[in-house]
Amino acid sequence: LFDSKAGFCFQIQSWLSAFRGSWNLARKVWTMILKMSPVVNDRDTRPPITPLAIDQEIEVVIGPIAHGGHFIAHALGNTIFVRGGITGERVIIRISAKRKRIYNAVVSTVLDASPDRVSPICSSSGKCGGCDFQYIAPDVQRQLKLQVLQESLVRFSGLDQEQIQAILPTEIVLLGANAGEASRSRARFMWDGQWNMRGYMNAELIPTP
């Protein structure tokens, strides 16, 4: 096929040169296409992020429920986990902590209250790190917790929708007239002449009635 070893090497070099030429031409054409039709990056459509300060107060509308007694809100490009709100409420929140890019906050003022908001039965509600949802009507509390369970199963269980629906209850059965009250299975108290619980995300002692 080739007259000599040198002829073979020359042919290989010719092929490589042709390949490099075609590759460079393809890169130039692709660059021209990108310039003519710029691609819109998802990041370009996001609102600019303005850092928030601890103890800063800001008005937000409460979004969907999240795990751990929190609801999600967004403000100035930030994601905030809020305690003390209900989906759809317009509130003023106080930033209490930041972990990486996520802020934690508590509701300081309710501007537009949800019809599902009720008066807590405990005077320490909202101060200690105990009951998360005492300010929400008990039947709505149960639906919210069922929603969290369903979303957790969808995200982490690996089960399909039919299997998940088979696991979830078709109705909520109340075990006693006061179901939902005084029903914590585990709690930690501190004694200093009276029983206290720790404050939410701090070491403050909150008296428990």
C-alpha positions in Angstrom: 0.0 0.0 0.0 2.9 2.4 0.8 6.2 2.5 -1.1 8.2 2.8 2.1 8.1 3.5 5.8 8.7 7.1 5.1 5.8 7.2 2.7 3.5 5.7 5.4 4.6 8.3 8.0 4.0 11.1 5.4 0.5 9.9 4.7 -0.3 9.8 8.4 0.9 13.4 8.8 -1.3 14.4 5.9 -4.4 12.8 7.5 -3.7 14.5 10.8 -3.3 17.9 9.1 -6.5 17.4 7.3 -8.3 16.4 10.5 -6.9 19.5 12.4 -8.0 21.8 9.6 -11.6 20.3 9.6 -11.7 20.6 13.4 -10.6 24.2 13.4 -13.2 25.0 10.7 -15.9 23.3 12.8 -15.0 25.3 15.9 -15.1 28.6 13.9 -18.5 27.8 12.5 -19.9 26.8 15.9 -18.6 30.0 17.4 -20.3 32.1 14.7 -23.6 30.2 15.4 -23.4 30.9 19.1 -22.8 34.6 18.5 -25.8 34.8 16.1 -28.1 32.9 18.5 -27.0 33.6 22.1 -28.1 31.0 24.6 -30.1 32.3 27.6 -28.7 30.8 30.7 -31.1 30.0 33.5 -28.9 32.0 35.9 -29.5 35.1 33.8 -33.2 35.0 34.6 -32.8 34.8 38.3 -33.2 37.9 40.4 -30.0 39.3 41.8 -29.2 38.1 45.3 -29.0 40.7 48.0 -27.5 39.4 51.3 -29.6 39.6 54.4 -28.4 40.5 57.9 -29.1 38.6 61.1 -32.1 40.4 62.9 -33.1 42.1 59.7 -36.8 42.3 59.2 -38.4 42.0 55.8 -41.9 41.5 54.3 -42.6 38.2 52.5 -45.4 36.0 51.4 -45.2 32.5 52.9 -44.9 29.7 50.4 -45.2 25.9 50.6 -44.4 23.8 53.7 -41.0 22.3 54.2 -39.7 19.7 56.7 -39.1 20.5 60.3 -41.9 22.9 61.0 -40.8 25.4 58.4 -42.4 27.1 55.5 -40.5 28.4 52.5 -40.3 32.1 51.5 -38.2 34.0 49.0 -36.9 37.6 49.2 -34.3 39.5 47.3 -33.1 36.4 45.5 -32.7 34.4 48.8 -34.4 31.2 50.0 -35.7 31.5 53.6 -37.0 28.8 56.0 -39.6 30.5 58.1 -41.2 29.4 61.4 -44.6 30.7 62.5 -46.2 31.3 59.1 -48.9 29.6 57.0 -48.9 29.3 53.2 -50.3 32.4 51.6 -49.9 34.7 54.5 -48.3 38.1 54.1 -45.9 38.6 57.1 -42.9 40.4 58.4 -40.1 38.0 59.3 -36.9 38.4 61.3 -33.8 36.7 60.0 -32.4 34.5 62.8 -29.6 32.5 61.2 -27.9 31.6 58.0 -26.5 28.2 56.9 -24.5 28.3 53.7 -27.0 30.0 51.2 -30.2 29.3 53.2 -31.6 31.7 55.8 -33.7 30.9 58.8 -36.3 33.3 60.1 -39.3 33.6 62.4 -42.5 35.6 61.9 -42.5 38.8 63.9 -45.8 40.4 62.5 -48.7 38.9 60.6 -50.1 41.4 58.1 -52.6 39.2 56.3 -53.6 36.2 58.4 -54.7 32.8 57.1 -58.2 31.6 58.1 -56.4 28.5 59.4 -54.5 30.6 62.1 -55.7 30.0 65.7 -54.6 31.0 69.2 -52.1 28.5 70.6 -53.1 26.7 73.8 -49.6 27.1 75.2 -48.2 30.5 76.3 -44.7 29.3 75.3 -45.7 28.5 71.7 -43.5 30.2 69.2 -40.8 30.8 71.8 -39.5 27.4 72.7 -38.2 24.7 70.3 -41.2 22.5 71.0 -44.6 22.3 69.3 -44.2 23.7 65.8 -47.8 24.2 64.6 -49.9 25.1 67.7 -50.9 28.3 65.9 -52.5 26.3 63.1 -56.0 24.6 63.3 -55.5 21.0 64.3 -57.1 19.5 61.2 -54.9 21.6 58.9 -51.8 20.6 61.0 -52.6 17.0 60.1 -53.0 17.7 56.4 -49.7 19.6 56.4 -47.9 16.7 58.1 -49.4 14.3 55.6 -48.2 16.5 52.8 -44.7 16.5 54.2 -44.8 12.7 54.4 -46.0 12.3 50.8 -43.3 14.7 49.5 -40.6 12.8 51.4 -41.7 9.5 50.0 -41.8 10.9 46.5 -38.3 12.3 46.8 -36.4 9.6 48.8 -38.3 6.3 48.8 -37.8 5.3 45.2 -41.4 4.1 45.1 -43.8 5.0 42.2 -46.9 7.0 42.8 -49.2 4.0 43.0 -47.1 2.4 45.8 -47.0 5.8 47.7 -50.7 6.2 47.5 -51.1 2.7 49.0 -49.0 3.7 51.9 -50.7 7.0 52.7 -53.9 6.8 54.8 -57.2 7.6 53.0 -58.4 9.3 56.2 -57.0 10.6 59.4 -58.2 8.7 62.5 -58.3 10.7 65.8 -57.3 8.7 68.8 -59.2 10.4 71.6 -61.0 13.7 72.0 -57.8 15.7 72.6 -55.8 14.1 69.8 -53.0 16.4 68.8 -52.6 18.0 72.2 -50.0 16.9 74.8 -48.9 14.2 72.4 -45.1 14.6 72.0 -43.4 11.3 72.1 -40.0 12.8 73.2 -39.1 16.1 74.9 -36.1 17.5 76.7 -36.6 19.9 79.7 -34.2 21.9 81.9 -34.7 22.4 85.6 -33.7 25.6 87.5 -36.5 25.8 90.0 -39.1 25.2 87.3 -39.3 23.2 84.1 -38.0 24.9 81.0 -37.4 24.1 77.4 -34.7 25.6 75.2 -35.6 28.4 72.8 -35.8 27.8 69.1 -32.2 27.6 67.8 -30.7 29.2 71.0 -29.9 28.2 74.6 -32.4 30.5 76.2 -34.6 28.8 78.9 -38.3 29.2 78.2 -40.6 28.4 81.1 -43.2 25.7 80.2 -46.7 26.0 81.8 
